[in-house]
């Protein structure tokens, strides 16, 4: 973890730099997240699966989490109406209630693989505070 910050709006911002993103679930804080990488020609598809374990009905709705990920190459595709800017993808869930109701969430992006293998993929996650 490169930084952790709690925000006045009851959210937290976490910045990570990892050598192998597929091993993220070995850290206890991320044990319910699995990441798969699949090379496809000159691109690579990354699928992040978030297991909510148990869906929850939240009475008072507020903004849901935002996942902002930087890839080692230009992003050419992302799901869930993500915002793509160059090598970054931002998935935003406007409703915490809708996010929490889902048992499993897949975030999928495909990026152009760089000619040299860059091992570090920094990620920034903003999620509601507890």
N, CA, C and O atoms as CSV, one atom per row, in Angstrom:
chain,resi,resn,atom,element,x,y,z
A,1,UNK,N,N,0.855,-1.156,0.000
A,1,UNK,CA,C,0.000,0.000,0.000
A,1,UNK,C,C,0.908,1.229,0.000
A,1,UNK,O,O,1.805,1.365,0.832
A,2,UNK,N,N,0.649,2.112,-0.954
A,2,UNK,CA,C,1.470,3.322,-1.025
A,2,UNK,C,C,0.860,4.470,-0.234
A,2,UNK,O,O,1.580,5.364,0.211
A,3,UNK,N,N,-0.477,4.458,-0.051
A,3,UNK,CA,C,-1.093,5.466,0.818
A,3,UNK,C,C,-2.508,5.053,1.194
A,3,UNK,O,O,-3.167,4.295,0.482
A,4,UNK,N,N,-2.961,5.576,2.342
A,4,UNK,CA,C,-4.324,5.364,2.831
A,4,UNK,C,C,-4.781,6.676,3.437
A,4,UNK,O,O,-4.074,7.281,4.244
A,5,UNK,N,N,-5.975,7.113,3.040
A,5,UNK,CA,C,-6.485,8.384,3.541
A,5,UNK,C,C,-7.980,8.245,3.805
A,5,UNK,O,O,-8.716,7.732,2.963
A,6,UNK,N,N,-8.425,8.699,4.963
A,6,UNK,CA,C,-9.860,8.787,5.210
A,6,UNK,C,C,-10.291,10.195,4.854
A,6,UNK,O,O,-9.576,11.164,5.112
A,7,UNK,N,N,-11.454,10.297,4.267
A,7,UNK,CA,C,-11.960,11.563,3.772
A,7,UNK,C,C,-13.118,12.061,4.631
A,7,UNK,O,O,-13.798,11.257,5.268
A,8,UNK,N,N,-13.355,13.380,4.661
A,8,UNK,CA,C,-14.442,13.939,5.473
A,8,UNK,C,C,-15.825,13.417,5.095
A,8,UNK,O,O,-16.737,13.429,5.921
A,9,UNK,N,N,-15.990,12.957,3.848
A,9,UNK,CA,C,-17.303,12.466,3.413
A,9,UNK,C,C,-17.533,10.990,3.746
A,9,UNK,O,O,-18.384,10.344,3.134
A,10,UNK,N,N,-16.788,10.458,4.702
A,10,UNK,CA,C,-16.914,9.076,5.167
A,10,UNK,C,C,-16.457,8.049,4.131
A,10,UNK,O,O,-16.933,6.914,4.138
A,11,UNK,N,N,-15.542,8.432,3.245
A,11,UNK,CA,C,-14.956,7.490,2.313
A,11,UNK,C,C,-13.486,7.318,2.665
A,11,UNK,O,O,-12.930,8.070,3.465
A,12,UNK,N,N,-12.881,6.334,2.066
A,12,UNK,CA,C,-11.451,6.105,2.246
A,12,UNK,C,C,-10.819,5.972,0.866
A,12,UNK,O,O,-11.432,5.441,-0.061
A,13,UNK,N,N,-9.593,6.456,0.741
A,13,UNK,CA,C,-8.848,6.323,-0.502
A,13,UNK,C,C,-7.606,5.499,-0.211
A,13,UNK,O,O,-6.823,5.815,0.684
A,14,UNK,N,N,-7.442,4.428,-0.993
A,14,UNK,CA,C,-6.308,3.531,-0.822
A,14,UNK,C,C,-5.554,3.492,-2.137
A,14,UNK,O,O,-6.159,3.274,-3.186
A,15,UNK,N,N,-4.248,3.697,-2.101
A,15,UNK,CA,C,-3.414,3.555,-3.291
A,15,UNK,C,C,-2.498,2.366,-3.085
A,15,UNK,O,O,-1.848,2.220,-2.050
A,16,UNK,N,N,-2.468,1.513,-4.114
A,16,UNK,CA,C,-1.649,0.314,-4.069
A,16,UNK,C,C,-0.739,0.256,-5.279
A,16,UNK,O,O,-1.082,0.758,-6.349
A,17,UNK,N,N,0.399,-0.346,-5.109
A,17,UNK,CA,C,1.276,-0.700,-6.227
A,17,UNK,C,C,1.602,-2.172,-6.026
A,17,UNK,O,O,2.115,-2.564,-4.979
A,18,UNK,N,N,1.301,-2.986,-7.036
A,18,UNK,CA,C,1.497,-4.428,-6.888
A,18,UNK,C,C,2.353,-4.965,-8.024
A,18,UNK,O,O,2.316,-4.469,-9.150
A,19,UNK,N,N,3.126,-5.994,-7.692
A,19,UNK,CA,C,3.965,-6.635,-8.701
A,19,UNK,C,C,3.167,-7.622,-9.544
A,19,UNK,O,O,3.398,-7.736,-10.747
A,20,UNK,N,N,2.237,-8.332,-8.926
A,20,UNK,CA,C,1.407,-9.301,-9.643
A,20,UNK,C,C,-0.023,-9.140,-9.158
A,20,UNK,O,O,-0.384,-9.625,-8.086
A,21,UNK,N,N,-0.835,-8.454,-9.957
A,21,UNK,CA,C,-2.200,-8.131,-9.562
A,21,UNK,C,C,-3.033,-9.390,-9.316
A,21,UNK,O,O,-3.999,-9.335,-8.556
A,22,UNK,N,N,-2.692,-10.510,-9.930
A,22,UNK,CA,C,-3.464,-11.731,-9.724
A,22,UNK,C,C,-3.276,-12.311,-8.328
A,22,UNK,O,O,-4.032,-13.192,-7.917
A,23,UNK,N,N,-2.285,-11.832,-7.600
A,23,UNK,CA,C,-2.033,-12.321,-6.239
A,23,UNK,C,C,-2.608,-11.387,-5.168
A,23,UNK,O,O,-2.351,-11.576,-3.979
A,24,UNK,N,N,-3.377,-10.390,-5.583
A,24,UNK,CA,C,-3.956,-9.426,-4.644
A,24,UNK,C,C,-4.793,-10.113,-3.576
A,24,UNK,O,O,-4.792,-9.680,-2.423
A,25,UNK,N,N,-5.506,-11.172,-3.933
A,25,UNK,CA,C,-6.380,-11.848,-2.974
A,25,UNK,C,C,-5.620,-12.575,-1.872
A,25,UNK,O,O,-6.241,-13.059,-0.926
A,26,UNK,N,N,-4.289,-12.665,-1.965
A,26,UNK,CA,C,-3.514,-13.280,-0.885
A,26,UNK,C,C,-3.383,-12.351,0.314
A,26,UNK,O,O,-3.007,-12.796,1.398
A,27,UNK,N,N,-3.684,-11.067,0.139
A,27,UNK,CA,C,-3.701,-10.125,1.262
A,27,UNK,C,C,-5.084,-10.198,1.903
A,27,UNK,O,O,-6.094,-10.159,1.201
A,28,UNK,N,N,-5.135,-10.302,3.221
A,28,UNK,CA,C,-6.409,-10.522,3.902
A,28,UNK,C,C,-7.455,-9.448,3.591
A,28,UNK,O,O,-8.647,-9.755,3.546
A,29,UNK,N,N,-7.044,-8.218,3.378
A,29,UNK,CA,C,-7.997,-7.147,3.074
A,29,UNK,C,C,-8.672,-7.353,1.717
A,29,UNK,O,O,-9.727,-6.775,1.455
A,30,UNK,N,N,-8.073,-8.166,0.864
A,30,UNK,CA,C,-8.601,-8.371,-0.483
A,30,UNK,C,C,-8.951,-9.834,-0.752
A,30,UNK,O,O,-9.001,-10.255,-1.908
A,31,UNK,N,N,-9.194,-10.607,0.300
A,31,UNK,CA,C,-9.421,-12.035,0.119
A,31,UNK,C,C,-10.687,-12.372,-0.668
A,31,UNK,O,O,-10.803,-13.484,-1.182
A,32,UNK,N,N,-11.621,-11.456,-0.774
A,32,UNK,CA,C,-12.857,-11.706,-1.525
A,32,UNK,C,C,-12.789,-11.136,-2.946
A,32,UNK,O,O,-13.814,-10.997,-3.613
A,33,UNK,N,N,-11.599,-10.814,-3.393
A,33,UNK,CA,C,-11.406,-10.292,-4.741
A,33,UNK,C,C,-10.504,-11.250,-5.499
A,33,UNK,O,O,-9.430,-11.617,-5.023
A,34,UNK,N,N,-10.949,-11.652,-6.685
A,34,UNK,CA,C,-10.095,-12.476,-7.533
A,34,UNK,C,C,-9.834,-11.709,-8.828
A,34,UNK,O,O,-10.694,-10.979,-9.320
A,35,UNK,N,N,-8.650,-11.888,-9.357
A,35,UNK,CA,C,-8.251,-11.193,-10.578
A,35,UNK,C,C,-7.684,-12.207,-11.549
A,35,UNK,O,O,-6.786,-12.981,-11.220
A,36,UNK,N,N,-8.232,-12.184,-12.756
A,36,UNK,CA,C,-7.762,-13.089,-13.808
A,36,UNK,C,C,-7.239,-12.260,-14.968
A,36,UNK,O,O,-7.809,-11.228,-15.320
A,37,UNK,N,N,-6.142,-12.727,-15.558
A,37,UNK,CA,C,-5.559,-12.073,-16.735
A,37,UNK,C,C,-5.578,-13.066,-17.884
A,37,UNK,O,O,-5.240,-14.237,-17.712
A,38,UNK,N,N,-5.977,-12.586,-19.065
A,38,UNK,CA,C,-6.032,-13.456,-20.242
A,38,UNK,C,C,-5.488,-12.718,-21.452
A,38,UNK,O,O,-6.137,-11.801,-21.954
A,39,UNK,N,N,-4.300,-13.101,-21.934
A,39,UNK,CA,C,-3.760,-12.483,-23.150
A,39,UNK,C,C,-4.668,-12.769,-24.344
A,39,UNK,O,O,-5.163,-13.884,-24.512
A,40,UNK,N,N,-4.878,-11.748,-25.164
A,40,UNK,CA,C,-5.671,-11.882,-26.393
A,40,UNK,C,C,-4.952,-11.096,-27.484
A,40,UNK,O,O,-5.073,-9.874,-27.556
A,41,UNK,N,N,-4.204,-11.800,-28.333
A,41,UNK,CA,C,-3.414,-11.155,-29.385
A,41,UNK,C,C,-2.489,-10.105,-28.767
A,41,UNK,O,O,-1.664,-10.446,-27.919
A,42,UNK,N,N,-2.607,-8.833,-29.174
A,42,UNK,CA,C,-1.731,-7.766,-28.663
A,42,UNK,C,C,-2.326,-7.081,-27.436
A,42,UNK,O,O,-1.820,-6.056,-26.980
A,43,UNK,N,N,-3.412,-7.659,-26.903
A,43,UNK,CA,C,-4.056,-7.065,-25.728
A,43,UNK,C,C,-4.089,-8.067,-24.589
A,43,UNK,O,O,-3.765,-9.242,-24.760
A,44,UNK,N,N,-4.489,-7.574,-23.422
A,44,UNK,CA,C,-4.696,-8.448,-22.282
A,44,UNK,C,C,-6.002,-8.052,-21.618
A,44,UNK,O,O,-6.268,-6.871,-21.395
A,45,UNK,N,N,-6.805,-9.046,-21.307
A,45,UNK,CA,C,-8.081,-8.831,-20.633
A,45,UNK,C,C,-7.896,-9.115,-19.148
A,45,UNK,O,O,-7.367,-10.159,-18.765
A,46,UNK,N,N,-8.335,-8.182,-18.323
A,46,UNK,CA,C,-8.257,-8.330,-16.870
A,46,UNK,C,C,-9.682,-8.334,-16.330
A,46,UNK,O,O,-10.474,-7.440,-16.628
A,47,UNK,N,N,-9.997,-9.351,-15.536
A,47,UNK,CA,C,-11.311,-9.451,-14.910
A,47,UNK,C,C,-11.130,-9.452,-13.401
A,47,UNK,O,O,-10.472,-10.329,-12.841
A,48,UNK,N,N,-11.722,-8.462,-12.754
A,48,UNK,CA,C,-11.705,-8.361,-11.296
A,48,UNK,C,C,-13.088,-8.789,-10.817
A,48,UNK,O,O,-14.091,-8.187,-11.197
A,49,UNK,N,N,-13.145,-9.820,-9.990
A,49,UNK,CA,C,-14.420,-10.283,-9.447
A,49,UNK,C,C,-14.448,-9.988,-7.960
A,49,UNK,O,O,-13.593,-10.441,-7.200
A,50,UNK,N,N,-15.455,-9.216,-7.561
A,50,UNK,CA,C,-15.636,-8.853,-6.153
A,50,UNK,C,C,-16.772,-9.701,-5.607
A,50,UNK,O,O,-17.898,-9.637,-6.101
A,51,UNK,N,N,-16.474,-10.494,-4.589
A,51,UNK,CA,C,-17.471,-11.358,-3.964
A,51,UNK,C,C,-17.996,-10.642,-2.725
A,51,UNK,O,O,-17.285,-10.491,-1.731
A,52,UNK,N,N,-19.246,-10.204,-2.797
A,52,UNK,CA,C,-19.842,-9.501,-1.658
A,52,UNK,C,C,-20.282,-10.448,-0.554
A,52,UNK,O,O,-20.854,-9.998,0.439
A,53,UNK,N,N,-20.033,-11.749,-0.694
A,53,UNK,CA,C,-20.353,-12.799,0.259
A,53,UNK,C,C,-21.857,-12.875,0.524
A,53,UNK,O,O,-22.478,-13.919,0.325
A,54,UNK,N,N,-22.426,-11.777,0.967
A,54,UNK,CA,C,-23.840,-11.756,1.283
A,54,UNK,C,C,-24.390,-10.413,0.828
A,54,UNK,O,O,-23.930,-9.362,1.275
A,55,UNK,N,N,-25.369,-10.450,-0.056
A,55,UNK,CA,C,-25.958,-9.187,-0.488
A,55,UNK,C,C,-26.693,-8.556,0.691
A,55,UNK,O,O,-27.226,-9.257,1.550
A,56,UNK,N,N,-26.716,-7.236,0.721
A,56,UNK,CA,C,-27.280,-6.489,1.845
A,56,UNK,C,C,-28.245,-5.446,1.294
A,56,UNK,O,O,-27.989,-4.837,0.255
A,57,UNK,N,N,-29.359,-5.244,2.000
A,57,UNK,CA,C,-30.283,-4.179,1.628
A,57,UNK,C,C,-30.002,-2.991,2.542
A,57,UNK,O,O,-30.297,-3.033,3.736
A,58,UNK,N,N,-29.438,-1.949,1.982
A,58,UNK,CA,C,-29.085,-0.751,2.749
A,58,UNK,C,C,-30.256,0.210,2.704
A,58,UNK,O,O,-30.735,0.564,1.626
A,59,UNK,N,N,-30.717,0.632,3.867
A,59,UNK,CA,C,-31.893,1.508,3.948
A,59,UNK,C,C,-31.592,2.912,3.430
A,59,UNK,O,O,-32.316,3.427,2.578
A,60,UNK,N,N,-30.536,3.529,3.938
A,60,UNK,CA,C,-30.193,4.897,3.537
A,60,UNK,C,C,-29.135,4.851,2.451
A,60,UNK,O,O,-27.996,4.453,2.695
A,61,UNK,N,N,-29.515,5.256,1.261
A,61,UNK,CA,C,-28.582,5.170,0.145
A,61,UNK,C,C,-27.583,6.324,0.158
A,61,UNK,O,O,-27.903,7.433,0.585
A,62,UNK,N,N,-26.396,6.050,-0.308
A,62,UNK,CA,C,-25.344,7.048,-0.502
A,62,UNK,C,C,-24.509,6.593,-1.678
A,62,UNK,O,O,-24.706,5.486,-2.178
A,63,UNK,N,N,-23.580,7.420,-2.132
A,63,UNK,CA,C,-22.745,6.998,-3.266
A,63,UNK,C,C,-21.975,5.715,-2.952
A,63,UNK,O,O,-21.497,5.521,-1.834
A,64,UNK,N,N,-21.865,4.854,-3.945
A,64,UNK,CA,C,-21.134,3.609,-3.781
A,64,UNK,C,C,-19.648,3.801,-4.049
A,64,UNK,O,O,-19.190,4.929,-4.233
A,65,UNK,N,N,-18.898,2.713,-4.072
A,65,UNK,CA,C,-17.448,2.807,-4.256
A,65,UNK,C,C,-17.065,3.187,-5.683
A,65,UNK,O,O,-17.838,3.025,-6.628
A,66,UNK,N,N,-15.857,3.690,-5.797
A,66,UNK,CA,C,-15.241,3.999,-7.085
A,66,UNK,C,C,-13.930,3.236,-7.154
A,66,UNK,O,O,-13.157,3.228,-6.196
A,67,UNK,N,N,-13.683,2.602,-8.271
A,67,UNK,CA,C,-12.434,1.875,-8.494
A,67,UNK,C,C,-11.730,2.526,-9.675
A,67,UNK,O,O,-12.261,2.545,-10.785
A,68,UNK,N,N,-10.553,3.052,-9.442
A,68,UNK,CA,C,-9.781,3.769,-10.453
A,68,UNK,C,C,-8.474,3.000,-10.641
A,68,UNK,O,O,-7.645,2.947,-9.733
A,69,UNK,N,N,-8.294,2.405,-11.819
A,69,UNK,CA,C,-7.161,1.503,-12.052
A,69,UNK,C,C,-6.322,2.001,-13.218
A,69,UNK,O,O,-6.845,2.396,-14.260
A,70,UNK,N,N,-5.015,1.973,-13.021
A,70,UNK,CA,C,-4.061,2.335,-14.076
A,70,UNK,C,C,-3.440,1.054,-14.613
A,70,UNK,O,O,-2.941,0.229,-13.849
A,71,UNK,N,N,-3.472,0.893,-15.935
A,71,UNK,CA,C,-2.908,-0.287,-16.592
A,71,UNK,C,C,-1.596,0.084,-17.279
A,71,UNK,O,O,-1.338,1.265,-17.515
A,72,UNK,N,N,-0.754,-0.916,-17.606
A,72,UNK,CA,C,0.528,-0.627,-18.243
A,72,UNK,C,C,0.438,-0.308,-19.735
A,72,UNK,O,O,1.464,-0.109,-20.387
A,73,UNK,N,N,-0.775,-0.259,-20.280
A,73,UNK,CA,C,-0.965,0.086,-21.687
A,73,UNK,C,C,-2.318,0.751,-21.877
A,73,UNK,O,O,-3.132,0.804,-20.955
A,74,UNK,N,N,-2.547,1.256,-23.078
A,74,UNK,CA,C,-3.797,1.957,-23.393
A,74,UNK,C,C,-4.990,1.011,-23.253
A,74,UNK,O,O,-4.977,-0.097,-23.789
A,75,UNK,N,N,-6.021,1.454,-22.530
A,75,UNK,CA,C,-7.231,0.657,-22.348
A,75,UNK,C,C,-8.102,0.800,-23.594
A,75,UNK,O,O,-8.386,1.911,-24.043
A,76,UNK,N,N,-8.522,-0.336,-24.142
A,76,UNK,CA,C,-9.327,-0.322,-25.362
A,76,UNK,C,C,-10.780,-0.729,-25.117
A,76,UNK,O,O,-11.625,-0.601,-26.003
A,77,UNK,N,N,-11.066,-1.220,-23.908
A,77,UNK,CA,C,-12.424,-1.662,-23.617
A,77,UNK,C,C,-12.589,-1.825,-22.106
A,77,UNK,O,O,-11.670,-2.264,-21.415
A,78,UNK,N,N,-13.772,-1.466,-21.602
A,78,UNK,CA,C,-14.103,-1.680,-20.191
A,78,UNK,C,C,-15.618,-1.827,-20.068
A,78,UNK,O,O,-16.369,-1.273,-20.870
A,79,UNK,N,N,-16.058,-2.572,-19.065
A,79,UNK,CA,C,-17.484,-2.810,-18.889
A,79,UNK,C,C,-18.105,-1.820,-17.891
A,79,UNK,O,O,-17.423,-0.931,-17.383
A,80,UNK,N,N,-19.382,-1.985,-17.623
A,80,UNK,CA,C,-20.149,-1.227,-16.633
A,80,UNK,C,C,-20.085,0.288,-16.821
A,80,UNK,O,O,-20.014,1.037,-15.847
A,81,UNK,N,N,-20.111,0.727,-18.058
A,81,UNK,CA,C,-20.085,2.169,-18.346
A,81,UNK,C,C,-18.910,2.885,-17.687
A,81,UNK,O,O,-19.031,4.035,-17.263
A,82,UNK,N,N,-17.781,2.201,-17.606
A,82,UNK,CA,C,-16.583,2.793,-17.005
A,82,UNK,C,C,-16.081,3.959,-17.841
A,82,UNK,O,O,-16.309,4.015,-19.049
A,83,UNK,N,N,-15.401,4.881,-17.192
A,83,UNK,CA,C,-14.751,5.994,-17.875
A,83,UNK,C,C,-13.321,5.568,-18.204
A,83,UNK,O,O,-12.556,5.185,-17.318
A,84,UNK,N,N,-12.974,5.638,-19.483
A,84,UNK,CA,C,-11.637,5.246,-19.926
A,84,UNK,C,C,-10.900,6.483,-20.404
A,84,UNK,O,O,-11.402,7.229,-21.246
A,85,UNK,N,N,-9.696,6.701,-19.860
A,85,UNK,CA,C,-8.839,7.812,-20.269
A,85,UNK,C,C,-7.420,7.265,-20.411
A,85,UNK,O,O,-6.722,7.050,-19.420
A,86,UNK,N,N,-7.008,7.044,-21.653
A,86,UNK,CA,C,-5.653,6.526,-21.878
A,86,UNK,C,C,-5.476,5.152,-21.266
A,86,UNK,O,O,-6.121,4.190,-21.685
A,87,UNK,N,N,-4.592,5.056,-20.263
A,87,UNK,CA,C,-4.329,3.764,-19.621
A,87,UNK,C,C,-5.058,3.627,-18.279
A,87,UNK,O,O,-4.713,2.762,-17.473
A,88,UNK,N,N,-6.061,4.473,-18.038
A,88,UNK,CA,C,-6.820,4.426,-16.776
A,88,UNK,C,C,-8.280,4.080,-17.029
A,88,UNK,O,O,-8.868,4.472,-18.037
A,89,UNK,N,N,-8.849,3.335,-16.086
A,89,UNK,CA,C,-10.275,3.017,-16.105
A,89,UNK,C,C,-10.840,3.388,-14.737
A,89,UNK,O,O,-10.238,3.114,-13.699
A,90,UNK,N,N,-12.009,4.017,-14.764
A,90,UNK,CA,C,-12.678,4.377,-13.521
A,90,UNK,C,C,-14.088,3.810,-13.541
A,90,UNK,O,O,-14.923,4.204,-14.356
A,91,UNK,N,N,-14.339,2.872,-12.626
A,91,UNK,CA,C,-15.669,2.319,-12.443
A,91,UNK,C,C,-16.281,3.021,-11.240
A,91,UNK,O,O,-15.679,3.050,-10.167
A,92,UNK,N,N,-17.457,3.579,-11.406
A,92,UNK,CA,C,-18.117,4.282,-10.305
A,92,UNK,C,C,-19.505,3.689,-10.102
A,92,UNK,O,O,-20.249,3.487,-11.062
A,93,UNK,N,N,-19.842,3.418,-8.870
A,93,UNK,CA,C,-21.158,2.915,-8.514
A,93,UNK,C,C,-21.906,4.048,-7.817
A,93,UNK,O,O,-21.616,4.364,-6.663
A,94,UNK,N,N,-22.870,4.665,-8.513
A,94,UNK,CA,C,-23.550,5.829,-7.948
A,94,UNK,C,C,-24.388,5.502,-6.704
A,94,UNK,O,O,-24.694,6.393,-5.912
A,95,UNK,N,N,-24.754,4.237,-6.536
A,95,UNK,CA,C,-25.618,3.859,-5.422
A,95,UNK,C,C,-24.985,2.741,-4.593
A,95,UNK,O,O,-24.738,1.649,-5.106
A,96,UNK,N,N,-24.724,3.011,-3.324
A,96,UNK,CA,C,-24.211,1.985,-2.425
A,96,UNK,C,C,-25.246,0.881,-2.252
A,96,UNK,O,O,-24.895,-0.292,-2.131
A,97,UNK,N,N,-26.500,1.251,-2.239
A,97,UNK,CA,C,-27.586,0.264,-2.091
A,97,UNK,C,C,-27.534,-0.752,-3.228
A,97,UNK,O,O,-27.601,-1.957,-2.988
A,98,UNK,N,N,-27.415,-0.268,-4.471
A,98,UNK,CA,C,-27.368,-1.182,-5.618
A,98,UNK,C,C,-26.087,-2.017,-5.616
A,98,UNK,O,O,-26.120,-3.199,-5.959
A,99,UNK,N,N,-24.975,-1.418,-5.238
A,99,UNK,CA,C,-23.700,-2.136,-5.155
A,99,UNK,C,C,-23.791,-3.274,-4.135
A,99,UNK,O,O,-23.367,-4.397,-4.406
A,100,UNK,N,N,-24.350,-2.969,-2.958
A,100,UNK,CA,C,-24.407,-3.944,-1.868
A,100,UNK,C,C,-25.395,-5.075,-2.133
A,100,UNK,O,O,-25.265,-6.153,-1.552
A,101,UNK,N,N,-26.367,-4.851,-2.990
A,101,UNK,CA,C,-27.350,-5.891,-3.307
A,101,UNK,C,C,-26.758,-6.992,-4.178
A,101,UNK,O,O,-27.269,-8.111,-4.197
A,102,UNK,N,N,-25.691,-6.684,-4.894
A,102,UNK,CA,C,-25.113,-7.637,-5.829
A,102,UNK,C,C,-24.223,-8.639,-5.107
A,102,UNK,O,O,-23.351,-8.256,-4.327
A,103,UNK,N,N,-24.445,-9.903,-5.367
A,103,UNK,CA,C,-23.665,-10.966,-4.729
A,103,UNK,C,C,-22.238,-10.998,-5.281
A,103,UNK,O,O,-21.278,-11.240,-4.549
A,104,UNK,N,N,-22.120,-10.746,-6.591
A,104,UNK,CA,C,-20.816,-10.781,-7.238
A,104,UNK,C,C,-20.762,-9.683,-8.289
A,104,UNK,O,O,-21.742,-9.443,-8.995
A,105,UNK,N,N,-19.627,-9.021,-8.394
A,105,UNK,CA,C,-19.464,-7.920,-9.336
A,105,UNK,C,C,-18.209,-8.173,-10.159
A,105,UNK,O,O,-17.136,-8.418,-9.607
A,106,UNK,N,N,-18.345,-8.113,-11.477
A,106,UNK,CA,C,-17.192,-8.255,-12.369
A,106,UNK,C,C,-16.845,-6.905,-12.972
A,106,UNK,O,O,-17.704,-6.228,-13.537
A,107,UNK,N,N,-15.595,-6.521,-12.851
A,107,UNK,CA,C,-15.049,-5.336,-13.517
A,107,UNK,C,C,-14.074,-5.865,-14.558
A,107,UNK,O,O,-13.097,-6.535,-14.220
A,108,UNK,N,N,-14.340,-5.563,-15.822
A,108,UNK,CA,C,-13.541,-6.127,-16.910
A,108,UNK,C,C,-12.961,-5.007,-17.756
A,108,UNK,O,O,-13.666,-4.070,-18.130
A,109,UNK,N,N,-11.671,-5.108,-18.056
A,109,UNK,CA,C,-11.011,-4.150,-18.947
A,109,UNK,C,C,-10.036,-4.905,-19.843
A,109,UNK,O,O,-9.479,-5.935,-19.462
A,110,UNK,N,N,-9.850,-4.369,-21.032
A,110,UNK,CA,C,-8.865,-4.923,-21.950
A,110,UNK,C,C,-7.933,-3.794,-22.346
A,110,UNK,O,O,-8.382,-2.707,-22.710
A,111,UNK,N,N,-6.642,-4.051,-22.275
A,111,UNK,CA,C,-5.646,-3.021,-22.600
A,111,UNK,C,C,-4.613,-3.560,-23.574
A,111,UNK,O,O,-4.413,-4.769,-23.693
A,112,UNK,N,N,-3.959,-2.629,-24.274
A,112,UNK,CA,C,-2.884,-2.986,-25.193
A,112,UNK,C,C,-1.641,-3.311,-24.381
A,112,UNK,O,O,-1.174,-2.498,-23.584
A,113,UNK,N,N,-1.121,-4.487,-24.589
A,113,UNK,CA,C,0.091,-4.876,-23.862
A,113,UNK,C,C,1.281,-4.097,-24.382
A,113,UNK,O,O,1.489,-4.013,-25.592
A,114,UNK,N,N,2.073,-3.520,-23.471
A,114,UNK,CA,C,3.272,-2.810,-23.918
A,114,UNK,C,C,4.300,-3.796,-24.472
A,114,UNK,O,O,4.264,-4.987,-24.161
A,115,UNK,N,N,5.200,-3.294,-25.282
A,115,UNK,CA,C,6.206,-4.165,-25.900
A,115,UNK,C,C,7.163,-4.747,-24.864
A,115,UNK,O,O,7.692,-5.842,-25.057
A,116,UNK,N,N,7.388,-4.025,-23.768
A,116,UNK,CA,C,8.188,-4.572,-22.673
A,116,UNK,C,C,7.259,-4.832,-21.503
A,116,UNK,O,O,6.323,-4.067,-21.270
A,117,UNK,N,N,7.505,-5.897,-20.771
A,117,UNK,CA,C,6.621,-6.280,-19.671
A,117,UNK,C,C,6.825,-5.361,-18.468
A,117,UNK,O,O,7.867,-5.406,-17.814
A,118,UNK,N,N,5.845,-4.545,-18.188
A,118,UNK,CA,C,5.882,-3.694,-16.997
A,118,UNK,C,C,5.127,-4.422,-15.899
A,118,UNK,O,O,3.946,-4.729,-16.058
A,119,UNK,N,N,5.787,-4.699,-14.798
A,119,UNK,CA,C,5.216,-5.552,-13.761
A,119,UNK,C,C,4.300,-4.817,-12.790
A,119,UNK,O,O,3.439,-5.452,-12.181
A,120,UNK,N,N,4.445,-3.537,-12.624
A,120,UNK,CA,C,3.690,-2.840,-11.588
A,120,UNK,C,C,2.405,-2.259,-12.145
A,120,UNK,O,O,2.419,-1.560,-13.158
A,121,UNK,N,N,1.294,-2.548,-11.483
A,121,UNK,CA,C,0.001,-2.005,-11.856
A,121,UNK,C,C,-0.574,-1.288,-10.641
A,121,UNK,O,O,-1.185,-1.937,-9.792
A,122,UNK,N,N,-0.401,0.039,-10.526
A,122,UNK,CA,C,-0.955,0.722,-9.376
A,122,UNK,C,C,-2.471,0.844,-9.482
A,122,UNK,O,O,-3.017,1.028,-10.570
A,123,UNK,N,N,-3.138,0.740,-8.343
A,123,UNK,CA,C,-4.584,0.895,-8.320
A,123,UNK,C,C,-4.977,1.834,-7.197
A,123,UNK,O,O,-4.310,1.903,-6.164
A,124,UNK,N,N,-6.059,2.550,-7.408
A,124,UNK,CA,C,-6.618,3.413,-6.379
A,124,UNK,C,C,-8.062,3.037,-6.202
A,124,UNK,O,O,-8.804,2.932,-7.178
A,125,UNK,N,N,-8.473,2.831,-4.963
A,125,UNK,CA,C,-9.838,2.462,-4.674
A,125,UNK,C,C,-10.414,3.414,-3.654
A,125,UNK,O,O,-9.794,3.677,-2.624
A,126,UNK,N,N,-11.597,3.933,-3.932
A,126,UNK,CA,C,-12.308,4.755,-2.968
A,126,UNK,C,C,-13.574,4.020,-2.607
A,126,UNK,O,O,-14.370,3.679,-3.482
A,127,UNK,N,N,-13.770,3.773,-1.331
A,127,UNK,CA,C,-14.944,3.047,-0.877
A,127,UNK,C,C,-15.554,3.739,0.325
A,127,UNK,O,O,-14.872,4.478,1.035
A,128,UNK,N,N,-16.853,3.499,0.557
A,128,UNK,CA,C,-17.489,4.110,1.724
A,128,UNK,C,C,-16.808,3.691,3.008
A,128,UNK,O,O,-16.384,2.543,3.134
A,129,UNK,N,N,-16.694,4.598,3.962
A,129,UNK,CA,C,-16.118,4.278,5.274
A,129,UNK,C,C,-17.093,3.467,6.089
A,129,UNK,O,O,-18.275,3.380,5.760
A,130,UNK,N,N,-16.596,2.878,7.151
A,130,UNK,CA,C,-17.460,2.045,7.997
A,130,UNK,C,C,-18.051,2.857,9.115
A,130,UNK,O,O,-18.806,2.327,9.931
